[in-house]
């Protein structure tokens, strides 16, 4: 079984930066697809960024501001978020092992990001 634990969330002013960390345990995820999603209460979960094979993808709303990266030696994925906007306030969760076009096998509990205006 894989456990994903996110950290790095917090309160930041608009225009600021945060780096989220997703640490995996239970098995190595060095070759696995990984992703970040975010969700606001009452709204559907939203895709933010992913790393599948050698390809990274981003939601249009974060392109140019967010960067997904990974450290396979540490079994960890990061999300560097720059120039944060108030609409980026959400719970950010990481996911691992894409099984279908829109399905992921493992999920973390999430970390809260709050961007003040």
C-alpha positions in Angstrom: 0.0 0.0 0.0 1.2 3.5 -0.8 0.9 6.4 1.5 1.1 10.0 0.3 1.6 12.8 2.7 1.5 16.4 1.6 3.1 19.4 3.4 4.0 23.0 2.7 0.6 24.6 2.7 -0.1 27.7 4.5 -1.2 31.3 4.3 0.4 33.6 1.8 -0.3 37.0 0.3 -1.2 37.3 -3.3 1.9 37.4 -5.4 3.8 35.2 -3.0 5.2 31.7 -3.4 4.8 28.3 -1.7 6.4 24.9 -2.4 4.2 21.9 -1.7 5.8 18.5 -1.0 4.3 15.1 -1.5 6.2 12.3 0.2 5.4 8.8 -0.7 6.0 5.6 1.3 5.2 2.0 0.9 6.8 1.5 -2.6 9.0 3.4 -4.9 7.2 5.7 -7.3 10.2 6.6 -9.4 8.6 5.6 -12.6 5.0 6.3 -11.7 2.8 9.1 -12.9 2.2 11.7 -10.3 -0.1 14.7 -10.1 -1.4 17.6 -8.1 -5.1 18.5 -7.7 -6.9 21.1 -5.7 -10.4 21.4 -4.4 -12.5 24.1 -2.8 -15.5 23.1 -0.6 -18.6 22.7 -2.7 -16.7 22.5 -6.0 -15.3 19.6 -8.0 -11.7 18.6 -7.7 -9.5 20.5 -10.2 -6.5 19.2 -12.0 -3.4 21.4 -11.4 -0.3 19.6 -12.8 1.0 16.1 -13.6 4.2 14.3 -14.5 3.6 11.2 -16.7 6.7 9.5 -18.2 8.8 12.4 -19.3 5.9 14.7 -19.9 4.5 17.4 -17.6 1.1 19.0 -18.0 -0.5 22.0 -16.3 -3.9 23.5 -16.0 -4.2 26.7 -18.1 -4.8 28.6 -15.0 -1.4 27.8 -13.5 0.8 27.6 -16.6 3.9 29.8 -16.2 3.4 30.1 -12.5 3.5 26.5 -11.1 6.1 23.9 -11.6 5.9 20.2 -10.8 9.1 18.4 -10.1 10.2 15.1 -8.5 13.1 13.7 -6.6 13.1 9.9 -7.2 15.8 9.3 -4.6 13.5 10.8 -2.0 10.3 9.3 -3.5 8.9 12.9 -3.4 7.1 15.2 -5.7 7.0 18.9 -5.4 4.7 21.7 -6.6 6.4 25.1 -6.7 3.7 27.8 -6.8 4.8 31.3 -7.7 2.7 34.5 -8.1 -0.2 33.0 -6.2 -3.6 34.4 -6.6 -6.6 34.5 -4.2 -8.4 32.0 -6.5 -5.7 29.6 -5.8 -7.0 29.1 -2.3 -7.9 25.4 -1.9 -6.9 22.1 -0.5 -4.1 20.7 -2.6 -3.7 16.9 -2.9 -1.2 14.8 -4.6 -2.1 11.6 -6.5 0.0 8.7 -7.8 -0.3 6.0 -10.4 -2.7 7.0 -13.1 -5.0 4.0 -14.0 -7.4 5.5 -16.4 -7.5 8.8 -18.3 -9.1 10.4 -15.2 -8.5 8.0 -12.4 -5.6 7.8 -9.9 -4.9 4.9 -7.6 -3.4 6.7 -4.6 -4.3 10.0 -2.9 -3.0 12.0 -0.1 -5.1 13.8 2.5 -4.2 17.3 1.2 -2.7 20.5 2.5 -4.5 23.8 2.8 -3.3 26.8 0.8 -4.8 30.1 1.5 -4.0 33.2 -0.6 -5.0 36.5 0.8 -5.6 39.5 -1.4 
